[in-house]
Amino acid sequence: MGYFLPRSAFIPQLTLFSLCFGAYLFLVHSSKKHKYSFGFIVLSALVLRLLLMGAWPVLSDDFYRYFFDGQLIGNGINPYAALPGEVLANGAIPKNVYWETLLNKMNSPNYFSVYPPLHQLFFWISTWVGEDVFLNIVSLRCIVLIFEMINLWLIKEILISLKLPSYRLAWYAFNPLVIMEVTGNLHFEGIVLTGLLIALFYYSRQNEKKTALGWSLAVGLKLSPLLTAPVWLNTWKKPDFIKFTLVTILALLVFFAPLIVGGGLTNFYSSFRLYQSTFEFNASIYYELRWLSGFFIDYNPIGSLGPSLNFIAAALLLGIGLIKKNRNTSSLAAKMVWMYLVFLLLQTTVHPWYLIPALGISLFTANYLFIVWSGLVFLSYHAYSHPEFVEDFRIIALEYLLLFIALVLTGYRHYKNKSTVYSLPTKV
């Protein structure tokens, strides 16, 4: 998948992904049956990821913007201060094949960067090897792999603290979506997961300061983990909550200081708002409401419908955070997983890699929806089989219909077992 097939070859890509997912289920079953050691699972996971070391990201072109921003920083240019085309036109960077390749192939040349400063740090590090796109890819992939190994260790430690079987690590280690999107396509949700896992790891040890640092790391990389903020409201005793809040504020001020001090906050926010109110991909509830609105209005309602759904999501997330006090790490993780589910179902854009943080956290819960969804979400790549980028809503409907069936079965299982959505996992 990473070497021989273009993104437009949807049927061959889907076929290979389906085979990989079948092999994934077999590996998880074997891990459970034969009780593979942590070392064996990690070594196998590393080998699977190293297979993609020399591959170009096939299913995403985001990496061109990564390296463009990273090189700007290396040249002393604020990536939030000017548009990519303007930087090249005014002679601030050299006009050569490398720079022109990055500019011509990036998917956002007309927008200011929407990647937070901490994210940009990794872009900059990956460009230390020079003006060579392939070497930049390999460099960034090495960084991503380091954090993937950290993820596996953290998952193992949290499983031990919860007295859960070690084979559950295989649900993340061998997941083809995780391998493809994190190692293959260089998306940072794997590092976001690292921050969330650090938070859960230190929460299990009742260390509120280090928990705050872990969660702040996740938010500093991508703003999306902010959706889990309400979960902390009903977690700590008052003195601990104050410490957690103060450390979080201090850490986020440090992480976002380059954006605030550098004067790019307005441009960053404008691009972020543009993304929120313009882009649509693989949505569920939003697409249903947009279709219904077509009977009453003759224009795309994303400008008003997107913010409205975000407001509803915020209210629901707050409710989930406050509804019941967190008893342990598993109940905290369970709330986070449900928060991600609610949030993603109400978004206008749901890329496959958005699932990865919730998938990793779900290993400590009785909720397997994100494992199921990780096998379904590849259907969304059908849109790239058309040169004009056209989504087939029948395929999207199939994806969410199957996810809805899994959601109903999950609810029925909890009802039958007289458990709650926050119960510790028992099987699978």
Stockholm file with secondary structure:
# STOCKHOLM 1.0

chainA/1-428         MGYFLPRSAFIPQLTLFSLCFGAYLFLVHSSKKHKYSFGFIVLSALVLRLLLMGAWPVLSDDFYRYFFDGQLIGNGINPYAALPGEVLANGAIPKNVYWETLLNKMNSPNYFSVYPPLHQLFFWISTWVGEDVFLNIVSLRCIVLIFEMINLWLIKEILISLKLPSYRLAWYAFNPLVIMEVTGNLHFEGIVLTGLLIALFYYSRQNEKKTALGWSLAVGLKLSPLLTAPVWLNTWKKPDFIKFTLVTILALLVFFAPLIVGGGLTNFYSSFRLYQSTFEFNASIYYELRWLSGFFIDYNPIGSLGPSLNFIAAALLLGIGLIKKNRNTSSLAAKMVWMYLVFLLLQTTVHPWYLIPALGISLFTANYLFIVWSGLVFLSYHAYSHPEFVEDFRIIALEYLLLFIALVLTGYRHYKNKSTVYSLPTKV
#=GR chainA/1-428 SS CCSSCCTTCHHHHHHHHHHHHHHHHHHHHHHHHHTCCHHHHHHHHHHHHHTTTTCCCSSCCTHHHHHHHHHHHHTTCCTTTSCHHHHHHTTSSCCSHHHHHHHHHCSCTTSCCCSCHHHHHHHHHHTTTCSCHHHHHHHHHHHHHHHHHHHHHHHHHHHHHTTCCGGGGHHHHTCHHHIIIIIITCCTHHHHHHHHHHHHHHHTTTCHHHHHHHHHHHHHHCSGGGGGGGGGGGTSCHHHHHHHHHHHHHHHHHHHHHHHHTTCHHHHHHHHHHHHHHCCBSCSHHHHHHHHHTTTCSSCTHHHHHHHHHHHHHHHHHHHHHHSCCCSHHHHHHHHHHHHHHHHHTCSBCCGGGGHHHHHHGGGSSCCHHHHHHHHGGGGGGGGGSTTCCCCHHHHHHHHHHHHHHHHHHHHHHHHTTCCTTSCCCCC
#=GC SS_cons         CCSSCCTTCHHHHHHHHHHHHHHHHHHHHHHHHHTCCHHHHHHHHHHHHHTTTTCCCSSCCTHHHHHHHHHHHHTTCCTTTSCHHHHHHTTSSCCSHHHHHHHHHCSCTTSCCCSCHHHHHHHHHHTTTCSCHHHHHHHHHHHHHHHHHHHHHHHHHHHHHTTCCGGGGHHHHTCHHHIIIIIITCCTHHHHHHHHHHHHHHHTTTCHHHHHHHHHHHHHHCSGGGGGGGGGGGTSCHHHHHHHHHHHHHHHHHHHHHHHHTTCHHHHHHHHHHHHHHCCBSCSHHHHHHHHHTTTCSSCTHHHHHHHHHHHHHHHHHHHHHHSCCCSHHHHHHHHHHHHHHHHHTCSBCCGGGGHHHHHHGGGSSCCHHHHHHHHGGGGGGGGGSTTCCCCHHHHHHHHHHHHHHHHHHHHHHHHTTCCTTSCCCCC
//
